[in-house]
């Protein structure tokens, strides 16, 4: 959090670069995936991805270039994509990797089909499917009539 606060004025790509340098060498072979987004009052924005699942916009998976996860390579650079107004949905891997009793994953198709729904509905559907990891969903609606941020998270699986 300190690294994010120290670089709060940066655009998403450079911010991911700074976060990557801040955690570099401290991961002991591990890594962190992350999506960073910044939205302007008019609904336009920028999104950068460090090895995380792609966000959805208005029901469609965004084609955001994915950089390396944070902590893999200290000098990794991260690009960013300019985006317009819309309803953006960010999900953790616990959503698509939720597995039912038969081992069938909730998957990308179900996630995409629900991506126009609210965060709570998406999280609830994945949790009921078969939660085995943390489930986090954040929805950001940006446009002419800006709406509040909605998010939902299910507790960590035991």
ZATI-218096 format. One record per residue (C-alpha): x, y, z. Coordinates in steps of 0.1 Angstrom, whole numbers, plus 2048, in hexadecimal, padded with zeros to 3 digits. Last residue first. Layout:
<rec><xx>X</xx><yy>Y</yy><zz>Z</zz></rec>
...
***
This chain:
<rec><xx>793</xx><yy>718</yy><zz>827</zz></rec>
<rec><xx>78A</xx><yy>72F</yy><zz>80A</zz></rec>
<rec><xx>791</xx><yy>753</yy><zz>80F</zz></rec>
<rec><xx>772</xx><yy>769</yy><zz>814</zz></rec>
<rec><xx>75C</xx><yy>774</yy><zz>7F8</zz></rec>
<rec><xx>762</xx><yy>797</yy><zz>7EA</zz></rec>
<rec><xx>74B</xx><yy>7B1</yy><zz>7DB</zz></rec>
<rec><xx>750</xx><yy>7D2</yy><zz>7CB</zz></rec>
<rec><xx>73C</xx><yy>7EF</yy><zz>7BE</zz></rec>
<rec><xx>74A</xx><yy>811</yy><zz>7B5</zz></rec>
<rec><xx>731</xx><yy>82D</yy><zz>7B4</zz></rec>
<rec><xx>721</xx><yy>83A</yy><zz>794</zz></rec>
<rec><xx>72D</xx><yy>854</yy><zz>77C</zz></rec>
<rec><xx>712</xx><yy>863</yy><zz>766</zz></rec>
<rec><xx>725</xx><yy>86B</yy><zz>747</zz></rec>
<rec><xx>738</xx><yy>84A</yy><zz>74A</zz></rec>
<rec><xx>74A</xx><yy>834</yy><zz>762</zz></rec>
<rec><xx>73D</xx><yy>815</yy><zz>773</zz></rec>
<rec><xx>757</xx><yy>802</yy><zz>787</zz></rec>
<rec><xx>750</xx><yy>7DE</yy><zz>791</zz></rec>
<rec><xx>768</xx><yy>7CC</yy><zz>7A9</zz></rec>
<rec><xx>766</xx><yy>7A6</yy><zz>7AE</zz></rec>
<rec><xx>77A</xx><yy>792</yy><zz>7C7</zz></rec>
<rec><xx>778</xx><yy>76D</yy><zz>7CE</zz></rec>
<rec><xx>793</xx><yy>75E</yy><zz>7E4</zz></rec>
<rec><xx>79A</xx><yy>739</yy><zz>7DC</zz></rec>
<rec><xx>786</xx><yy>719</yy><zz>7DC</zz></rec>
<rec><xx>763</xx><yy>725</yy><zz>7D7</zz></rec>
<rec><xx>74B</xx><yy>70D</yy><zz>7C6</zz></rec>
<rec><xx>730</xx><yy>719</yy><zz>7AF</zz></rec>
<rec><xx>71F</xx><yy>72B</yy><zz>7CC</zz></rec>
<rec><xx>73E</xx><yy>741</yy><zz>7D0</zz></rec>
<rec><xx>740</xx><yy>747</yy><zz>7AB</zz></rec>
<rec><xx>71B</xx><yy>752</yy><zz>7A9</zz></rec>
<rec><xx>71E</xx><yy>767</yy><zz>7C9</zz></rec>
<rec><xx>73D</xx><yy>779</yy><zz>7BC</zz></rec>
<rec><xx>72C</xx><yy>781</yy><zz>79B</zz></rec>
<rec><xx>70C</xx><yy>78C</yy><zz>7AC</zz></rec>
<rec><xx>71E</xx><yy>7A2</yy><zz>7C4</zz></rec>
<rec><xx>733</xx><yy>7B3</yy><zz>7A9</zz></rec>
<rec><xx>714</xx><yy>7BD</yy><zz>795</zz></rec>
<rec><xx>70B</xx><yy>7AC</yy><zz>775</zz></rec>
<rec><xx>719</xx><yy>7B5</yy><zz>753</zz></rec>
<rec><xx>736</xx><yy>79D</yy><zz>759</zz></rec>
<rec><xx>71E</xx><yy>780</yy><zz>75E</zz></rec>
<rec><xx>722</xx><yy>770</yy><zz>73B</zz></rec>
<rec><xx>747</xx><yy>778</yy><zz>73C</zz></rec>
<rec><xx>74B</xx><yy>766</yy><zz>75E</zz></rec>
<rec><xx>738</xx><yy>748</yy><zz>750</zz></rec>
<rec><xx>74E</xx><yy>747</yy><zz>731</zz></rec>
<rec><xx>76E</xx><yy>74C</yy><zz>745</zz></rec>
<rec><xx>76B</xx><yy>72F</yy><zz>75C</zz></rec>
<rec><xx>755</xx><yy>723</yy><zz>779</zz></rec>
<rec><xx>76B</xx><yy>705</yy><zz>778</zz></rec>
<rec><xx>75E</xx><yy>6E1</yy><zz>777</zz></rec>
<rec><xx>76D</xx><yy>6CC</yy><zz>793</zz></rec>
<rec><xx>74D</xx><yy>6B7</yy><zz>797</zz></rec>
<rec><xx>746</xx><yy>6C7</yy><zz>7B9</zz></rec>
<rec><xx>748</xx><yy>6EA</yy><zz>7A9</zz></rec>
<rec><xx>768</xx><yy>6FD</yy><zz>7A3</zz></rec>
<rec><xx>76F</xx><yy>722</yy><zz>7A7</zz></rec>
<rec><xx>78C</xx><yy>729</yy><zz>790</zz></rec>
<rec><xx>77B</xx><yy>745</yy><zz>77C</zz></rec>
<rec><xx>771</xx><yy>758</yy><zz>79C</zz></rec>
<rec><xx>790</xx><yy>750</yy><zz>7B1</zz></rec>
<rec><xx>7A6</xx><yy>75F</yy><zz>796</zz></rec>
<rec><xx>79B</xx><yy>781</yy><zz>7A2</zz></rec>
<rec><xx>782</xx><yy>796</yy><zz>78E</zz></rec>
<rec><xx>782</xx><yy>7BA</yy><zz>780</zz></rec>
<rec><xx>762</xx><yy>7C6</yy><zz>770</zz></rec>
<rec><xx>761</xx><yy>7E7</yy><zz>75D</zz></rec>
<rec><xx>740</xx><yy>7F8</yy><zz>754</zz></rec>
<rec><xx>746</xx><yy>812</yy><zz>739</zz></rec>
<rec><xx>757</xx><yy>832</yy><zz>730</zz></rec>
<rec><xx>776</xx><yy>82F</yy><zz>719</zz></rec>
<rec><xx>797</xx><yy>81D</yy><zz>71D</zz></rec>
<rec><xx>7BB</xx><yy>826</yy><zz>717</zz></rec>
<rec><xx>7D1</xx><yy>808</yy><zz>71A</zz></rec>
<rec><xx>7F1</xx><yy>806</yy><zz>72F</zz></rec>
<rec><xx>813</xx><yy>7F9</yy><zz>72B</zz></rec>
<rec><xx>828</xx><yy>7E9</yy><zz>747</zz></rec>
<rec><xx>84D</xx><yy>7E7</yy><zz>749</zz></rec>
<rec><xx>860</xx><yy>7CB</yy><zz>75A</zz></rec>
<rec><xx>881</xx><yy>7D6</yy><zz>76C</zz></rec>
<rec><xx>87D</xx><yy>7BF</yy><zz>78B</zz></rec>
<rec><xx>873</xx><yy>7A0</yy><zz>778</zz></rec>
<rec><xx>859</xx><yy>788</yy><zz>788</zz></rec>
<rec><xx>84F</xx><yy>79E</yy><zz>7A6</zz></rec>
<rec><xx>82F</xx><yy>7AC</yy><zz>796</zz></rec>
<rec><xx>81F</xx><yy>795</yy><zz>77C</zz></rec>
<rec><xx>82D</xx><yy>79B</yy><zz>759</zz></rec>
<rec><xx>81A</xx><yy>7B2</yy><zz>742</zz></rec>
<rec><xx>7F8</xx><yy>7AB</yy><zz>733</zz></rec>
<rec><xx>7EC</xx><yy>7C0</yy><zz>716</zz></rec>
<rec><xx>7C8</xx><yy>7CA</yy><zz>71C</zz></rec>
<rec><xx>7AF</xx><yy>7BA</yy><zz>704</zz></rec>
<rec><xx>791</xx><yy>7BF</yy><zz>719</zz></rec>
<rec><xx>778</xx><yy>7A3</yy><zz>71F</zz></rec>
<rec><xx>756</xx><yy>7AE</yy><zz>714</zz></rec>
<rec><xx>737</xx><yy>7B2</yy><zz>72A</zz></rec>
<rec><xx>737</xx><yy>7D8</yy><zz>72B</zz></rec>
<rec><xx>75C</xx><yy>7D8</yy><zz>733</zz></rec>
<rec><xx>76D</xx><yy>7B9</yy><zz>741</zz></rec>
<rec><xx>78E</xx><yy>7B7</yy><zz>752</zz></rec>
<rec><xx>7AA</xx><yy>7A0</yy><zz>747</zz></rec>
<rec><xx>7B6</xx><yy>788</yy><zz>761</zz></rec>
<rec><xx>7D7</xx><yy>793</yy><zz>771</zz></rec>
<rec><xx>7FB</xx><yy>791</yy><zz>763</zz></rec>
<rec><xx>804</xx><yy>7B5</yy><zz>76A</zz></rec>
<rec><xx>7E8</xx><yy>7C8</yy><zz>758</zz></rec>
<rec><xx>7E5</xx><yy>7ED</yy><zz>751</zz></rec>
<rec><xx>7C4</xx><yy>801</yy><zz>74D</zz></rec>
<rec><xx>7BF</xx><yy>825</yy><zz>743</zz></rec>
<rec><xx>7A0</xx><yy>83A</yy><zz>745</zz></rec>
<rec><xx>783</xx><yy>84C</yy><zz>735</zz></rec>
<rec><xx>764</xx><yy>850</yy><zz>74A</zz></rec>
<rec><xx>762</xx><yy>876</yy><zz>749</zz></rec>
<rec><xx>76E</xx><yy>879</yy><zz>76D</zz></rec>
<rec><xx>78E</xx><yy>867</yy><zz>765</zz></rec>
<rec><xx>794</xx><yy>842</yy><zz>76C</zz></rec>
<rec><xx>7B4</xx><yy>832</yy><zz>777</zz></rec>
<rec><xx>7B9</xx><yy>80C</yy><zz>776</zz></rec>
<rec><xx>7D3</xx><yy>7F4</yy><zz>783</zz></rec>
<rec><xx>7D0</xx><yy>7CE</yy><zz>77E</zz></rec>
<rec><xx>7E6</xx><yy>7B8</yy><zz>793</zz></rec>
<rec><xx>7F6</xx><yy>796</yy><zz>795</zz></rec>
<rec><xx>80F</xx><yy>790</yy><zz>7B1</zz></rec>
<rec><xx>82E</xx><yy>77A</yy><zz>7AF</zz></rec>
<rec><xx>841</xx><yy>760</yy><zz>7C3</zz></rec>
<rec><xx>865</xx><yy>755</yy><zz>7C0</zz></rec>
<rec><xx>870</xx><yy>763</yy><zz>7E2</zz></rec>
<rec><xx>859</xx><yy>781</yy><zz>7DD</zz></rec>
<rec><xx>86F</xx><yy>79C</yy><zz>7EC</zz></rec>
<rec><xx>887</xx><yy>7A0</yy><zz>7CF</zz></rec>
<rec><xx>870</xx><yy>7B8</yy><zz>7BD</zz></rec>
<rec><xx>854</xx><yy>7C4</yy><zz>7D3</zz></rec>
<rec><xx>85B</xx><yy>7EA</yy><zz>7CE</zz></rec>
<rec><xx>867</xx><yy>7E5</yy><zz>7AA</zz></rec>
<rec><xx>846</xx><yy>7D4</yy><zz>7A0</zz></rec>
<rec><xx>832</xx><yy>7EF</yy><zz>7B2</zz></rec>
<rec><xx>845</xx><yy>80A</yy><zz>79F</zz></rec>
<rec><xx>83F</xx><yy>7F9</yy><zz>77D</zz></rec>
<rec><xx>81B</xx><yy>7F3</yy><zz>786</zz></rec>
<rec><xx>818</xx><yy>819</yy><zz>78D</zz></rec>
<rec><xx>829</xx><yy>821</yy><zz>76C</zz></rec>
<rec><xx>80E</xx><yy>80D</yy><zz>759</zz></rec>
<rec><xx>7F0</xx><yy>819</yy><zz>76E</zz></rec>
<rec><xx>7F7</xx><yy>83F</yy><zz>76B</zz></rec>
<rec><xx>80A</xx><yy>84E</yy><zz>788</zz></rec>
<rec><xx>7FC</xx><yy>866</yy><zz>7A2</zz></rec>
<rec><xx>7F9</xx><yy>84C</yy><zz>7BD</zz></rec>
<rec><xx>81F</xx><yy>844</yy><zz>7BD</zz></rec>
<rec><xx>827</xx><yy>846</yy><zz>7E2</zz></rec>
<rec><xx>804</xx><yy>83A</yy><zz>7EB</zz></rec>
<rec><xx>808</xx><yy>81B</yy><zz>7D5</zz></rec>
<rec><xx>82A</xx><yy>813</yy><zz>7E4</zz></rec>
<rec><xx>81D</xx><yy>818</yy><zz>807</zz></rec>
<rec><xx>800</xx><yy>800</yy><zz>800</zz></rec>
***
